[in-house]
Amino acid sequence: MSLSVSVIVISSSIYVKRQENGYIESFNGKLRDELLNREIFITLEEANVLIGQWWKEYNQVRPHRALGYRSPAPVTILTKVTS
């Protein structure tokens, strides 16, 4: 089993305080409340699978307030058809 490690370097010139970015804070809070606080990951592979499933549901299935409580996937399909 091999593990790959990625290092992300953030330039201090683009650093945004967490209080200044409500979208990121909202996403992080939902991720923590709905997944991270409820799961104990035994392996990195298990974490990748469960986070991937949650991310797919978050972006394609669950209703979003900004879209009038509709899920993003049908909104995207409707936008492409009507454009």
C-alpha positions in Angstrom: 0.0 0.0 0.0 1.5 3.3 -1.0 0.4 6.7 0.3 0.9 9.9 -1.5 1.3 13.2 0.3 0.4 16.5 -1.3 1.8 19.8 0.0 -0.1 22.9 -0.7 1.6 26.2 -0.2 -0.6 29.3 0.2 0.9 32.6 -0.5 0.4 35.1 2.3 -0.7 37.7 -0.3 -3.8 35.7 -1.0 -4.5 34.6 2.5 -8.1 35.4 3.6 -9.1 35.3 7.2 -11.8 32.7 7.8 -14.2 35.3 9.2 -14.0 37.1 5.8 -15.1 34.1 3.7 -18.6 33.0 4.7 -18.9 30.5 1.9 -15.9 28.5 3.0 -16.8 28.7 6.6 -20.3 27.4 5.8 -18.9 24.5 3.8 -16.4 23.6 6.5 -19.1 23.7 9.2 -21.4 21.4 7.2 -18.5 19.0 6.4 -17.5 18.9 10.1 -21.1 18.5 11.4 -22.4 16.0 8.8 -19.3 13.9 8.3 -16.2 14.4 10.3 -17.8 14.5 13.7 -19.8 11.4 13.0 -17.2 9.1 11.5 -14.0 7.4 12.7 -11.8 6.7 9.7 -9.7 3.6 10.1 -7.8 3.9 6.9 -6.9 6.7 4.4 -8.8 4.8 1.7 -11.9 4.7 3.8 -11.7 8.5 4.5 -11.3 9.1 0.8 -14.3 7.0 -0.1 -16.6 8.5 2.6 -15.5 12.1 1.9 -16.0 11.5 -1.8 -19.5 10.2 -1.2 -20.4 13.1 1.0 -19.0 15.7 -1.5 -21.0 14.1 -4.3 -24.2 14.3 -2.3 -23.4 17.9 -1.2 -22.8 19.1 -4.8 -25.4 17.1 -6.7 -28.2 15.9 -4.5 -28.9 18.0 -1.4 -31.0 21.2 -1.8 -29.2 24.5 -1.6 -30.8 27.7 -0.2 -29.2 29.8 -2.9 -31.0 27.7 -5.5 -34.4 28.0 -4.0 -33.9 24.8 -2.0 -33.4 22.8 -5.2 -30.5 20.5 -5.8 -27.7 21.7 -8.0 -27.7 18.9 -10.5 -31.3 19.5 -11.9 -30.6 23.3 -11.9 -27.5 22.7 -14.0 -29.4 20.4 -16.4 -32.2 22.9 -16.8 -29.8 25.8 -17.4 -28.0 23.8 -20.2 -31.3 22.8 -21.9 -32.9 26.3 -21.8 -29.7 28.2 -22.8 
